[in-house]
Amino acid sequence: MADVPFMRRQQSVESVDMSLPIIIQGGMGVGVSNWTLARAVSQQGQLGVVSGTLLPVVLARRLQQGDLTGDMRRALAHFPLPAVTERILAAWYIPGGKPIGRPFKGVEMPSLTASPAFIELAVAANFVEVFLAKENHSGVVGINLLEKIQLPTLPSLFGAMLAGVDYVLMGAGIPRTIPGVLDQFARGEAAELKIDVTGAAPGEESLTRFDPIAFFKGRAPTLHRPRFLAIISSAVLAATLARKSTGRVDGFIVEGEAAGGHNAPPRGPLQLDAAGEPVYGPRDTPDLEKIRALGLPFWLAGAHATAGQLAAAQSQGATGVQVGTAFAFCEESGVDPKLRSDVLAMSRDGKTRVFTDPFASPTGFPFKVLQHPNTLSDEARYTERARLCDLGYLRETYAKPDGTVGYRCSGEPVGNFVRKGGTAEAAAGRKCLCNGLLATVGLGQTQGSGYEEAALLTAGHDVAHLTRYTQAGATTYRAADVLRVLLAPAVE
């Protein structure tokens, strides 16, 4: 492990595992928690995390932009199957980059019948992101995946493990079978993952499968088994995962509704307040005493980005905290520099507003949207966009009347969604997270009509307090500044 420049704070619990990080940097958005950010945090002795969401698209578009720094090609040169690297570069790399305004070449949508080319791209994309985050230092790096995005999960995990990922973090569902998958891949064995299919008849199962031996066309490598941290919002879910997972769960990230991105829905029937946001009550507050009783380390997430909040978390038995929003707007994050500058100015001026939108995400989970002009949070910009689903990562897998499997997204054209068995009500207000989040990090698509996909910003409540990380006279800050504030002596 890298030299740790901060002393580990004394915790109120006994037998602390000194190998565990105090701070986990959240795995945010699409390319927000990129390899640059994760590497910066990891080099400081904490857990840097890359986002694993849409990485095949991210790699393909970075290569089409010309990979001007050479980082993608350098990482691909270390991929253990040179023939795969050659095929990916032949398919996606454009020397000097594509002309501005020309659309990106489309990437195959994830499906149960994914092509070998898509599988190779998914494995390599996750390898590249983790490889670069870990390059030339000995710190620990994690990858964050969403249980809701199941179809590319197996090749994504294998690619990250090929690069030596140290932690896998997963939420937005109940990832009960993922620990067992990690065990199988570590042994070089094939793994299967059951895919949730809406309307499937009892006993009918749809599976994805990944076989390392077939991928390598021979003996598969033995890999390091990363630690698995489940992102949860309740003690009930923590207990279920601890006792019923297919392999070892190594800890929990206990995320509250103040966190950015997707939030767990409130328990019980959905109720909205006067502003149209979900109402959370006492039942939605996780029981930390029951979580602590499971005997596994846990970190608190959601508005825990000060030294005092860290100390308070540790006084409740937490190993530390996960912090997202503070890192999302530091210099190393993947957020477009102009958008990042705008948000920092809004925070300085006290003008940030975060809306917990109960309908924006096609997943059905509430999603925090940072209000910003000329992004999809602006009603005029939202209505200007023709609805389409051309990336498909948040598509729902459903059973057709003839028994075959289909795919639908509540963010696609309403008529298409209804013809596939959805309802107009379920499609109302849905935003295209896939395209919006890619635009947030400078990878937005130019559609055939000439429409430039607009960004979609997400942030937690701490976005109002970003100035706490800027030093005197500065208007920006770095990942090290966030850690400096978090790990400073807490003021009594």
LUMDRENVO-591229 format. One record per residue (C-alpha): residue number from 1; x, z, y; residue in one letter. Coordinates in Angstrom, 2 decimals. Example, Ala and Ser with C-alpha at 12.3 -4.5 7.8 and 13.67 -1.06 7.14 Angstrom:
<pts>
{pt 1,{12.30,7.80,-4.50},A}
{pt 2,{13.67,7.14,-1.06},S}
</pts>
This chain:
<pts>
{pt 1,{0.00,0.00,0.00},M}
{pt 2,{1.18,-0.72,3.53},A}
{pt 3,{2.66,2.00,5.68},D}
{pt 4,{-0.32,3.80,7.17},V}
{pt 5,{0.13,4.38,10.91},P}
{pt 6,{-2.64,6.97,11.08},F}
{pt 7,{-2.69,10.35,9.37},M}
{pt 8,{-5.57,10.89,6.95},R}
{pt 9,{-8.02,13.26,8.55},R}
{pt 10,{-8.66,16.54,6.72},Q}
{pt 11,{-12.01,16.33,4.95},Q}
{pt 12,{-14.38,19.16,4.13},S}
{pt 13,{-14.53,18.17,0.46},V}
{pt 14,{-12.02,19.04,-2.22},E}
{pt 15,{-9.93,16.63,-4.34},S}
{pt 16,{-9.85,13.70,-1.94},V}
{pt 17,{-8.57,10.47,-3.45},D}
{pt 18,{-5.72,9.64,-1.09},M}
{pt 19,{-5.71,6.00,-2.19},S}
{pt 20,{-9.13,5.39,-0.64},L}
{pt 21,{-9.44,3.99,2.87},P}
{pt 22,{-11.06,6.01,5.62},I}
{pt 23,{-12.30,2.95,7.45},I}
{pt 24,{-13.97,-0.05,5.84},I}
{pt 25,{-14.29,-3.07,8.12},Q}
{pt 26,{-17.67,-4.64,7.46},G}
{pt 27,{-17.94,-8.03,5.76},G}
{pt 28,{-20.03,-9.73,8.42},M}
{pt 29,{-21.88,-12.97,8.89},G}
{pt 30,{-20.48,-16.34,7.88},V}
{pt 31,{-16.82,-16.39,8.84},G}
{pt 32,{-17.08,-13.52,11.34},V}
{pt 33,{-15.15,-11.27,8.97},S}
{pt 34,{-12.62,-14.00,8.36},N}
{pt 35,{-9.20,-13.67,6.75},W}
{pt 36,{-7.53,-13.09,10.13},T}
{pt 37,{-9.66,-10.02,10.86},L}
{pt 38,{-9.42,-8.63,7.34},A}
{pt 39,{-5.66,-9.06,7.36},R}
{pt 40,{-5.32,-7.27,10.71},A}
{pt 41,{-7.28,-4.27,9.44},V}
{pt 42,{-5.53,-4.21,6.07},S}
{pt 43,{-2.11,-4.22,7.71},Q}
{pt 44,{-3.14,-1.04,9.53},Q}
{pt 45,{-3.70,0.74,6.21},G}
{pt 46,{-7.50,0.49,6.08},Q}
{pt 47,{-9.82,-1.76,4.07},L}
{pt 48,{-10.10,-5.24,5.57},G}
{pt 49,{-13.04,-7.20,4.18},V}
{pt 50,{-13.73,-10.93,4.22},V}
{pt 51,{-17.25,-12.27,4.16},S}
{pt 52,{-17.90,-14.29,1.03},G}
{pt 53,{-21.07,-15.88,2.40},T}
{pt 54,{-21.09,-19.73,2.45},L}
{pt 55,{-17.34,-19.93,1.87},L}
{pt 56,{-17.55,-23.34,0.15},P}
{pt 57,{-19.08,-24.75,3.34},V}
{pt 58,{-16.61,-22.88,5.53},V}
{pt 59,{-13.59,-24.28,3.67},L}
{pt 60,{-15.01,-27.81,3.61},A}
{pt 61,{-15.68,-27.76,7.35},R}
{pt 62,{-12.32,-26.22,8.25},R}
{pt 63,{-10.64,-29.03,6.32},L}
{pt 64,{-12.83,-31.63,8.05},Q}
{pt 65,{-11.75,-30.17,11.39},Q}
{pt 66,{-8.21,-31.04,10.39},G}
{pt 67,{-6.91,-27.60,9.39},D}
{pt 68,{-4.73,-27.80,12.49},L}
{pt 69,{-2.87,-24.56,11.74},T}
{pt 70,{-2.26,-25.60,8.13},G}
{pt 71,{-3.53,-22.27,6.77},D}
{pt 72,{-6.13,-23.77,4.41},M}
{pt 73,{-3.65,-26.19,2.86},R}
{pt 74,{-0.97,-23.50,2.58},R}
{pt 75,{-3.35,-21.26,0.65},A}
{pt 76,{-4.58,-24.16,-1.50},L}
{pt 77,{-0.96,-24.93,-2.38},A}
{pt 78,{-0.90,-21.54,-4.14},H}
{pt 79,{-4.11,-22.17,-6.09},F}
{pt 80,{-3.12,-22.04,-9.78},P}
{pt 81,{-4.69,-25.40,-10.66},L}
{pt 82,{-3.00,-28.14,-8.60},P}
{pt 83,{-5.44,-30.79,-9.80},A}
{pt 84,{-8.32,-28.82,-8.27},V}
{pt 85,{-6.45,-28.60,-4.97},T}
{pt 86,{-5.84,-32.35,-5.01},E}
{pt 87,{-9.52,-33.10,-5.60},R}
{pt 88,{-10.64,-30.75,-2.82},I}
{pt 89,{-8.20,-32.20,-0.29},L}
{pt 90,{-9.19,-35.73,-1.25},A}
{pt 91,{-12.86,-34.90,-0.77},A}
{pt 92,{-12.73,-32.85,2.43},W}
{pt 93,{-9.47,-32.98,4.36},Y}
{pt 94,{-9.39,-35.22,7.47},I}
{pt 95,{-5.91,-35.40,9.06},P}
{pt 96,{-6.27,-34.65,12.75},G}
{pt 97,{-9.90,-33.67,12.27},G}
{pt 98,{-13.18,-35.55,12.42},K}
{pt 99,{-14.23,-37.01,15.79},P}
{pt 100,{-16.15,-34.58,18.00},I}
{pt 101,{-19.88,-35.17,17.64},G}
{pt 102,{-19.62,-36.71,14.19},R}
{pt 103,{-21.56,-34.66,11.62},P}
{pt 104,{-19.76,-32.68,8.96},F}
{pt 105,{-20.00,-34.18,5.51},K}
{pt 106,{-22.60,-32.22,3.57},G}
{pt 107,{-21.72,-29.81,0.77},V}
{pt 108,{-23.84,-29.67,-2.37},E}
{pt 109,{-26.46,-26.93,-2.28},M}
{pt 110,{-26.08,-24.08,-4.80},P}
{pt 111,{-28.26,-24.53,-7.86},S}
{pt 112,{-28.60,-23.64,-11.52},L}
{pt 113,{-27.09,-27.03,-12.36},T}
{pt 114,{-24.15,-26.97,-9.94},A}
{pt 115,{-21.66,-29.79,-10.41},S}
{pt 116,{-18.06,-29.16,-11.50},P}
{pt 117,{-16.96,-30.22,-7.99},A}
{pt 118,{-19.11,-27.50,-6.39},F}
{pt 119,{-17.83,-24.88,-8.83},I}
{pt 120,{-14.24,-25.84,-8.04},E}
{pt 121,{-14.90,-25.69,-4.30},L}
{pt 122,{-16.55,-22.25,-4.61},A}
{pt 123,{-13.70,-20.82,-6.66},V}
{pt 124,{-11.04,-22.27,-4.37},A}
{pt 125,{-12.81,-21.25,-1.15},A}
{pt 126,{-12.96,-17.60,-2.19},N}
{pt 127,{-9.37,-17.74,-3.41},F}
{pt 128,{-8.22,-19.16,-0.06},V}
{pt 129,{-9.96,-16.52,2.06},E}
{pt 130,{-8.64,-13.60,0.02},V}
{pt 131,{-5.17,-15.11,-0.40},F}
{pt 132,{-4.74,-15.49,3.36},L}
{pt 133,{-6.09,-11.99,4.03},A}
{pt 134,{-3.51,-10.54,1.60},K}
{pt 135,{-0.59,-12.80,2.49},E}
{pt 136,{2.80,-11.14,3.16},N}
{pt 137,{1.71,-7.48,3.20},H}
{pt 138,{0.71,-4.84,0.67},S}
{pt 139,{-2.55,-3.57,2.16},G}
{pt 140,{-5.90,-3.68,0.39},V}
{pt 141,{-8.52,-6.38,0.94},V}
{pt 142,{-12.16,-6.60,-0.10},G}
{pt 143,{-14.82,-9.28,-0.21},I}
{pt 144,{-18.47,-8.82,0.70},N}
{pt 145,{-21.16,-10.76,-1.16},L}
{pt 146,{-24.96,-10.64,-0.97},L}
{pt 147,{-27.03,-9.98,-4.08},E}
{pt 148,{-29.69,-12.20,-2.48},K}
{pt 149,{-27.33,-15.19,-2.76},I}
{pt 150,{-27.03,-15.28,-6.54},Q}
{pt 151,{-26.32,-18.88,-7.50},L}
{pt 152,{-22.66,-19.07,-6.36},P}
{pt 153,{-21.85,-15.44,-7.20},T}
{pt 154,{-19.88,-15.97,-10.42},L}
{pt 155,{-17.42,-18.61,-9.17},P}
{pt 156,{-17.10,-16.67,-5.91},S}
{pt 157,{-16.11,-13.48,-7.72},L}
{pt 158,{-13.68,-15.31,-9.98},F}
{pt 159,{-12.00,-17.06,-7.06},G}
{pt 160,{-11.58,-13.78,-5.18},A}
{pt 161,{-10.15,-12.12,-8.28},M}
{pt 162,{-7.71,-15.01,-8.78},L}
{pt 163,{-6.31,-14.10,-5.35},A}
{pt 164,{-6.03,-10.41,-6.28},G}
{pt 165,{-8.97,-8.99,-4.31},V}
{pt 166,{-8.90,-5.17,-4.35},D}
{pt 167,{-12.56,-4.36,-3.65},Y}
{pt 168,{-15.90,-6.11,-4.11},V}
{pt 169,{-18.73,-4.95,-1.85},L}
{pt 170,{-22.30,-6.05,-2.48},M}
{pt 171,{-25.71,-5.19,-1.08},G}
{pt 172,{-29.00,-6.89,-0.10},A}
{pt 173,{-30.46,-6.16,-3.52},G}
{pt 174,{-29.63,-4.25,-6.69},I}
{pt 175,{-26.29,-5.58,-8.00},P}
{pt 176,{-26.53,-3.70,-11.30},R}
{pt 177,{-24.79,-6.35,-13.43},T}
{pt 178,{-21.86,-7.14,-11.13},I}
{pt 179,{-19.55,-4.31,-12.33},P}
{pt 180,{-19.78,-5.70,-15.87},G}
{pt 181,{-18.98,-9.19,-14.62},V}
{pt 182,{-15.82,-7.84,-12.98},L}
{pt 183,{-14.83,-6.27,-16.30},D}
{pt 184,{-15.38,-9.55,-18.16},Q}
{pt 185,{-13.43,-11.66,-15.68},F}
{pt 186,{-10.57,-9.14,-15.68},A}
{pt 187,{-10.30,-9.70,-19.45},R}
{pt 188,{-10.50,-13.48,-19.09},G}
{pt 189,{-13.96,-13.60,-20.66},E}
{pt 190,{-17.01,-15.64,-19.71},A}
{pt 191,{-19.82,-13.94,-17.80},A}
{pt 192,{-23.50,-14.67,-17.26},E}
{pt 193,{-25.76,-13.67,-14.38},L}
{pt 194,{-29.54,-13.56,-14.56},K}
{pt 195,{-31.13,-15.36,-11.62},I}
{pt 196,{-34.30,-14.01,-10.06},D}
{pt 197,{-37.01,-16.68,-10.42},V}
{pt 198,{-40.28,-16.07,-8.62},T}
{pt 199,{-43.27,-16.60,-10.89},G}
{pt 200,{-41.27,-16.84,-14.12},A}
{pt 201,{-43.25,-16.00,-17.22},A}
{pt 202,{-42.39,-12.79,-19.09},P}
{pt 203,{-39.40,-13.34,-21.32},G}
{pt 204,{-38.26,-16.47,-19.50},E}
{pt 205,{-34.73,-16.16,-18.15},E}
{pt 206,{-32.60,-18.41,-15.99},S}
{pt 207,{-28.88,-17.78,-16.14},L}
{pt 208,{-25.73,-18.98,-14.46},T}
{pt 209,{-22.54,-18.86,-16.50},R}
{pt 210,{-18.87,-19.06,-15.67},F}
{pt 211,{-16.19,-19.35,-18.31},D}
{pt 212,{-12.59,-18.80,-17.10},P}
{pt 213,{-11.19,-20.46,-20.24},I}
{pt 214,{-13.22,-23.61,-19.65},A}
{pt 215,{-12.29,-23.61,-15.97},F}
{pt 216,{-8.58,-23.43,-16.83},F}
{pt 217,{-9.07,-25.77,-19.80},K}
{pt 218,{-7.17,-23.31,-21.91},G}
{pt 219,{-6.09,-19.69,-21.80},R}
{pt 220,{-7.47,-17.85,-18.78},A}
{pt 221,{-5.30,-15.42,-16.81},P}
{pt 222,{-5.73,-11.67,-17.12},T}
{pt 223,{-6.80,-10.42,-13.72},L}
{pt 224,{-6.82,-7.16,-11.80},H}
{pt 225,{-10.28,-5.55,-11.90},R}
{pt 226,{-11.24,-4.72,-8.30},P}
{pt 227,{-13.10,-1.58,-7.34},R}
{pt 228,{-16.83,-2.11,-6.85},F}
{pt 229,{-18.68,-0.57,-3.90},L}
{pt 230,{-22.46,-0.98,-3.75},A}
{pt 231,{-24.11,-1.10,-0.34},I}
{pt 232,{-27.23,1.02,-0.58},I}
{pt 233,{-29.81,2.69,1.66},S}
{pt 234,{-31.26,5.37,-0.61},S}
{pt 235,{-30.22,8.02,-3.10},A}
{pt 236,{-32.61,6.51,-5.67},V}
{pt 237,{-30.77,3.19,-5.58},L}
{pt 238,{-27.41,4.95,-5.71},A}
{pt 239,{-28.45,6.89,-8.82},A}
{pt 240,{-29.81,3.75,-10.49},T}
{pt 241,{-26.56,1.88,-9.94},L}
{pt 242,{-24.39,4.83,-10.96},A}
{pt 243,{-26.24,5.35,-14.23},R}
{pt 244,{-27.53,1.93,-15.25},K}
{pt 245,{-24.96,-0.60,-14.10},S}
{pt 246,{-23.23,-2.70,-16.74},T}
{pt 247,{-19.81,-1.41,-15.70},G}
{pt 248,{-18.10,1.11,-13.48},R}
{pt 249,{-19.39,1.65,-9.94},V}
{pt 250,{-16.56,3.04,-7.82},D}
{pt 251,{-18.49,4.18,-4.77},G}
{pt 252,{-21.22,3.50,-2.24},F}
{pt 253,{-21.59,2.34,1.32},I}
{pt 254,{-24.67,4.09,2.67},V}
{pt 255,{-26.05,1.83,5.35},E}
{pt 256,{-28.59,2.91,7.94},G}
{pt 257,{-30.94,0.72,9.95},E}
{pt 258,{-28.67,0.87,13.02},A}
{pt 259,{-26.26,-1.53,11.28},A}
{pt 260,{-26.19,-5.21,12.16},G}
{pt 261,{-27.16,-8.13,9.94},G}
{pt 262,{-29.71,-7.52,7.20},H}
{pt 263,{-31.32,-4.09,7.01},N}
{pt 264,{-33.18,-2.61,4.08},A}
{pt 265,{-36.93,-2.85,4.74},P}
{pt 266,{-38.77,0.40,5.50},P}
{pt 267,{-40.34,2.12,2.53},R}
{pt 268,{-44.05,1.58,2.16},G}
{pt 269,{-46.24,-0.96,3.99},P}
{pt 270,{-44.51,-2.72,6.87},L}
{pt 271,{-45.52,-1.29,10.24},Q}
{pt 272,{-44.35,-2.69,13.57},L}
{pt 273,{-43.91,-0.84,16.84},D}
{pt 274,{-45.05,-2.09,20.25},A}
{pt 275,{-41.93,-4.27,20.53},A}
{pt 276,{-42.61,-5.90,17.15},G}
{pt 277,{-39.80,-4.14,15.29},E}
{pt 278,{-40.15,-2.40,11.90},P}
{pt 279,{-40.90,1.30,12.06},V}
{pt 280,{-38.46,3.46,10.09},Y}
{pt 281,{-39.37,7.03,9.26},G}
{pt 282,{-38.04,10.13,7.47},P}
{pt 283,{-38.47,8.45,4.06},R}
{pt 284,{-35.89,5.86,5.11},D}
{pt 285,{-33.17,8.43,5.79},T}
{pt 286,{-30.86,8.52,2.76},P}
{pt 287,{-30.53,11.89,1.04},D}
{pt 288,{-26.79,12.46,1.30},L}
{pt 289,{-26.91,15.62,-0.76},E}
{pt 290,{-28.22,13.67,-3.76},K}
{pt 291,{-25.72,10.88,-3.19},I}
{pt 292,{-22.89,13.41,-2.95},R}
{pt 293,{-24.06,14.98,-6.21},A}
{pt 294,{-23.35,11.73,-8.06},L}
{pt 295,{-19.65,12.54,-7.69},G}
{pt 296,{-18.61,9.14,-6.37},L}
{pt 297,{-16.98,8.47,-2.99},P}
{pt 298,{-19.21,7.12,-0.26},F}
{pt 299,{-18.90,5.80,3.27},W}
{pt 300,{-21.55,5.88,5.99},L}
{pt 301,{-22.41,2.68,7.88},A}
{pt 302,{-24.46,1.92,10.97},G}
{pt 303,{-23.46,3.34,14.39},A}
{pt 304,{-20.53,5.41,13.11},H}
{pt 305,{-17.81,3.86,15.25},A}
{pt 306,{-16.29,6.85,17.07},T}
{pt 307,{-13.92,9.60,16.03},A}
{pt 308,{-16.71,12.14,16.39},G}
{pt 309,{-19.04,10.15,14.17},Q}
{pt 310,{-16.30,9.75,11.60},L}
{pt 311,{-15.70,13.49,11.61},A}
{pt 312,{-19.44,14.13,11.26},A}
{pt 313,{-19.62,11.74,8.30},A}
{pt 314,{-16.73,13.46,6.58},Q}
{pt 315,{-18.29,16.87,7.19},S}
{pt 316,{-21.23,15.61,5.09},Q}
{pt 317,{-18.91,14.69,2.24},G}
{pt 318,{-18.25,11.06,3.09},A}
{pt 319,{-14.79,9.63,2.50},T}
{pt 320,{-15.12,7.73,5.75},G}
{pt 321,{-17.21,5.10,7.48},V}
{pt 322,{-17.84,1.37,7.42},Q}
{pt 323,{-17.72,-0.26,10.86},V}
{pt 324,{-18.98,-3.75,11.58},G}
{pt 325,{-20.09,-4.47,15.13},T}
{pt 326,{-16.96,-3.09,16.78},A}
{pt 327,{-14.80,-5.42,14.68},F}
{pt 328,{-17.18,-8.38,15.08},A}
{pt 329,{-16.24,-8.79,18.73},F}
{pt 330,{-12.52,-8.06,18.60},C}
{pt 331,{-9.98,-10.84,19.17},E}
{pt 332,{-9.31,-11.42,15.47},E}
{pt 333,{-12.93,-11.99,14.47},S}
{pt 334,{-14.29,-15.45,13.79},G}
{pt 335,{-16.97,-15.35,16.52},V}
{pt 336,{-16.60,-18.28,18.93},D}
{pt 337,{-14.40,-17.01,21.82},P}
{pt 338,{-16.97,-18.02,24.48},K}
{pt 339,{-19.76,-16.16,22.70},L}
{pt 340,{-17.48,-13.17,22.16},R}
{pt 341,{-16.59,-13.10,25.85},S}
{pt 342,{-20.27,-13.30,26.78},D}
{pt 343,{-21.17,-10.37,24.54},V}
{pt 344,{-18.31,-8.23,25.88},L}
{pt 345,{-19.48,-8.93,29.45},A}
{pt 346,{-23.06,-8.09,28.48},M}
{pt 347,{-21.86,-4.83,26.93},S}
{pt 348,{-19.85,-3.92,30.04},R}
{pt 349,{-22.89,-4.60,32.22},D}
{pt 350,{-25.30,-2.69,30.00},G}
{pt 351,{-27.32,-5.82,29.24},K}
{pt 352,{-27.16,-6.06,25.45},T}
{pt 353,{-30.43,-6.08,23.55},R}
{pt 354,{-30.68,-6.09,19.79},V}
{pt 355,{-34.02,-6.93,18.20},F}
{pt 356,{-34.69,-6.00,14.59},T}
{pt 357,{-36.63,-9.10,13.65},D}
{pt 358,{-38.87,-8.51,10.62},P}
{pt 359,{-39.39,-12.24,10.03},F}
{pt 360,{-36.21,-14.12,11.06},A}
{pt 361,{-34.44,-14.06,7.70},S}
{pt 362,{-35.69,-16.21,4.82},P}
{pt 363,{-34.67,-13.33,2.54},T}
{pt 364,{-37.61,-11.25,3.74},G}
{pt 365,{-35.27,-8.46,4.86},F}
{pt 366,{-35.34,-7.37,8.52},P}
{pt 367,{-32.45,-8.96,10.42},F}
{pt 368,{-30.90,-7.75,13.65},K}
{pt 369,{-30.69,-10.51,16.26},V}
{pt 370,{-28.61,-10.06,19.42},L}
{pt 371,{-30.48,-11.61,22.31},Q}
{pt 372,{-28.38,-14.28,24.04},H}
{pt 373,{-29.42,-17.35,26.03},P}
{pt 374,{-29.00,-20.75,24.37},N}
{pt 375,{-28.90,-19.27,20.88},T}
{pt 376,{-31.69,-19.15,18.31},L}
{pt 377,{-32.83,-15.85,19.81},S}
{pt 378,{-34.07,-17.88,22.80},D}
{pt 379,{-37.61,-19.08,22.12},E}
{pt 380,{-37.07,-22.46,23.78},A}
{pt 381,{-33.90,-23.09,21.75},R}
{pt 382,{-35.67,-22.01,18.57},Y}
{pt 383,{-38.66,-24.32,19.09},T}
{pt 384,{-36.36,-27.23,20.03},E}
{pt 385,{-34.82,-27.22,16.58},R}
{pt 386,{-36.51,-29.33,13.91},A}
{pt 387,{-36.94,-27.20,10.81},R}
{pt 388,{-34.77,-28.22,7.88},L}
{pt 389,{-32.82,-26.64,5.04},C}
{pt 390,{-29.66,-28.61,4.38},D}
{pt 391,{-27.36,-25.83,3.18},L}
{pt 392,{-29.64,-23.92,0.82},G}
{pt 393,{-27.87,-20.60,0.35},Y}
{pt 394,{-30.99,-18.54,1.11},L}
{pt 395,{-33.34,-20.68,-0.94},R}
{pt 396,{-35.71,-18.89,-3.27},E}
{pt 397,{-35.68,-19.97,-6.91},T}
{pt 398,{-39.22,-20.31,-8.24},Y}
{pt 399,{-41.03,-21.44,-11.40},A}
{pt 400,{-42.92,-24.71,-11.08},K}
{pt 401,{-46.25,-25.20,-12.85},P}
{pt 402,{-44.53,-27.43,-15.41},D}
{pt 403,{-42.13,-24.62,-16.35},G}
{pt 404,{-39.08,-26.05,-14.59},T}
{pt 405,{-37.23,-24.29,-11.80},V}
{pt 406,{-37.51,-25.34,-8.15},G}
{pt 407,{-36.01,-24.24,-4.85},Y}
{pt 408,{-37.73,-23.46,-1.58},R}
{pt 409,{-36.78,-21.84,1.72},C}
{pt 410,{-39.17,-20.36,4.24},S}
{pt 411,{-36.92,-21.85,6.93},G}
{pt 412,{-37.54,-25.44,5.78},E}
{pt 413,{-40.38,-27.63,7.13},P}
{pt 414,{-43.59,-25.68,6.69},V}
{pt 415,{-45.39,-28.48,4.87},G}
{pt 416,{-42.58,-28.75,2.32},N}
{pt 417,{-42.57,-25.00,1.79},F}
{pt 418,{-46.34,-24.91,1.27},V}
{pt 419,{-46.22,-27.81,-1.20},R}
{pt 420,{-43.75,-25.77,-3.23},K}
{pt 421,{-46.16,-22.84,-3.45},G}
{pt 422,{-45.16,-20.96,-0.31},G}
{pt 423,{-47.52,-20.06,2.51},T}
{pt 424,{-47.55,-20.98,6.17},A}
{pt 425,{-47.71,-17.28,7.01},E}
{pt 426,{-44.49,-16.60,5.07},A}
{pt 427,{-42.74,-19.40,6.99},A}
{pt 428,{-43.78,-18.24,10.46},A}
{pt 429,{-40.87,-17.20,12.65},G}
{pt 430,{-38.19,-17.86,10.04},R}
{pt 431,{-34.81,-18.89,11.43},K}
{pt 432,{-32.14,-20.95,9.72},C}
{pt 433,{-29.51,-18.27,9.22},L}
{pt 434,{-27.15,-20.60,7.34},C}
{pt 435,{-26.78,-23.11,10.18},N}
{pt 436,{-27.06,-20.53,12.96},G}
{pt 437,{-24.33,-18.27,11.59},L}
{pt 438,{-21.99,-21.22,10.99},L}
{pt 439,{-22.47,-22.28,14.62},A}
{pt 440,{-21.55,-18.74,15.69},T}
{pt 441,{-18.02,-19.27,14.34},V}
{pt 442,{-17.49,-22.79,15.65},G}
{pt 443,{-18.57,-24.60,12.49},L}
{pt 444,{-22.01,-25.75,13.65},G}
{pt 445,{-23.44,-29.01,12.37},Q}
{pt 446,{-24.36,-32.03,14.48},T}
{pt 447,{-27.61,-33.21,12.96},Q}
{pt 448,{-28.48,-36.90,12.57},G}
{pt 449,{-30.73,-36.70,15.62},S}
{pt 450,{-27.76,-35.59,17.71},G}
{pt 451,{-29.02,-32.01,17.84},Y}
{pt 452,{-26.16,-29.50,17.89},E}
{pt 453,{-27.02,-26.47,15.77},E}
{pt 454,{-27.31,-23.35,17.93},A}
{pt 455,{-25.61,-20.07,17.19},A}
{pt 456,{-27.38,-16.97,15.91},L}
{pt 457,{-25.74,-13.69,16.85},L}
{pt 458,{-26.27,-10.48,14.95},T}
{pt 459,{-25.01,-7.03,15.89},A}
{pt 460,{-25.79,-3.39,15.34},G}
{pt 461,{-26.75,-0.86,17.96},H}
{pt 462,{-23.09,-0.13,18.75},D}
{pt 463,{-22.85,-3.46,20.59},V}
{pt 464,{-23.89,-1.52,23.70},A}
{pt 465,{-20.64,0.48,23.57},H}
{pt 466,{-17.88,-2.09,23.07},L}
{pt 467,{-16.04,-1.00,26.21},T}
{pt 468,{-14.87,2.12,24.38},R}
{pt 469,{-12.30,-0.08,22.60},Y}
{pt 470,{-10.85,-1.88,25.62},T}
{pt 471,{-7.77,-0.37,27.20},Q}
{pt 472,{-7.38,0.07,30.98},A}
{pt 473,{-7.44,-3.26,32.80},G}
{pt 474,{-8.31,-5.27,29.69},A}
{pt 475,{-11.46,-7.28,29.05},T}
{pt 476,{-10.86,-7.83,25.33},T}
{pt 477,{-9.60,-5.68,22.47},Y}
{pt 478,{-8.03,-6.05,19.05},R}
{pt 479,{-8.79,-4.63,15.61},A}
{pt 480,{-6.01,-2.09,16.10},A}
{pt 481,{-7.84,-0.78,19.20},D}
{pt 482,{-10.96,-0.10,17.11},V}
{pt 483,{-8.87,1.84,14.61},L}
{pt 484,{-7.08,3.68,17.42},R}
{pt 485,{-10.41,4.96,18.75},V}
{pt 486,{-11.84,5.76,15.33},L}
{pt 487,{-8.80,7.65,14.05},L}
{pt 488,{-8.00,9.56,17.23},A}
{pt 489,{-8.43,13.34,17.07},P}
{pt 490,{-12.13,14.07,17.33},A}
{pt 491,{-13.23,15.90,20.47},V}
{pt 492,{-15.01,19.11,19.60},E}
</pts>
